[in-house]
Amino acid sequence: MGVSKTTGETQGYLAIVAASILFGSMGTLATLSFGYSISPTMLIGLRLMVSSSKSVIFLAVLRRSLLRIRKTDVVPFFSIYRGAF
């Protein structure tokens, strides 16, 4: 008798596999990038730019409401991060 998995469990396992593949390939891609004389700082900037734009596009398509900033979100943000600037 097999155990049936819910859709959420299957998506969770697929997310783990995808994250493992991406994490494992980062070293190879970094080595190739350094071969083309890309500095570590530039590589980090490129990674952040690609990941943040993918996140914004993903949220814009699937959960647009998460991109909205409510008035109640502004005060806690500045009270927590005021010392960082």
N, C-alpha and C positions, 0 to 999 in steps of 0.2 A: 504494500500500500504506500504510494508516494505522498509526499507532503506538498501541497500546493502553496505556492508563494503568492503573496499579494503584489499588486503593481508597485506599491511603495518599496517593498523589499527588493524587487527586481531592479528598480531604478537606483536604489542605494548601492547594490552590488555593482551595477554598471558605472556609477559615479566613482566608486573605489577603484575599479579597474582603469578607468580613464585617468584618474588622478595619478595612479601608479605609473602608467605609461608616460604621461607628461613629465612627471618628476624624474623618471629614469632617463628620459631623453634630454633633459636640461644640460647635463654634463657634456654630452656629445655636441650639442648645438653651441655651447659656450666654447668648447675647444675649436670648433670650426670658425666661430666668430673671431676668436683671438688670432687665428691664422690669417684672417683678412684685416688685421690690425684695428679691430674695434676694441676700444678701451672698456674695462669693466664698468666704469661709470656710465658710458654710453649704452652698454648692453642692459644694465639695470633700468635705465630710462626707457629704452625701447620695450622691455618687458612690461614695465608699469603702464606705458601708453597703450600697448596692445590689450593688456588684461582689463584696464579700466574702460576702454572703448567697447570691448566685447561685453562687459558687464552692463554698461549703459544701454547698448543695443538690445541685449537680452531682456533687461527690465522694461525697456520701452515697448517691446513686442508682447511680452507675457504679463507683466504686472506694472502697468503704467502708474498706478497709484503710489507705488513705493518711491517714485522719483519726485513726488511733490513734497515740498518743504512747508510744513504747517507753522503757524505762529508759535505754537506751543513747543516746537522743536528748537527754536532759535535761542531762547534763554538758557536751557541746559547746555547747549553747545558752547556758548561763550563763557558760561560760568566754569565749565570743566577745562576748556582749552585756553583760557585767557593768559595763563602763565607761560604757554609755549611760544608766544609771539613777543 
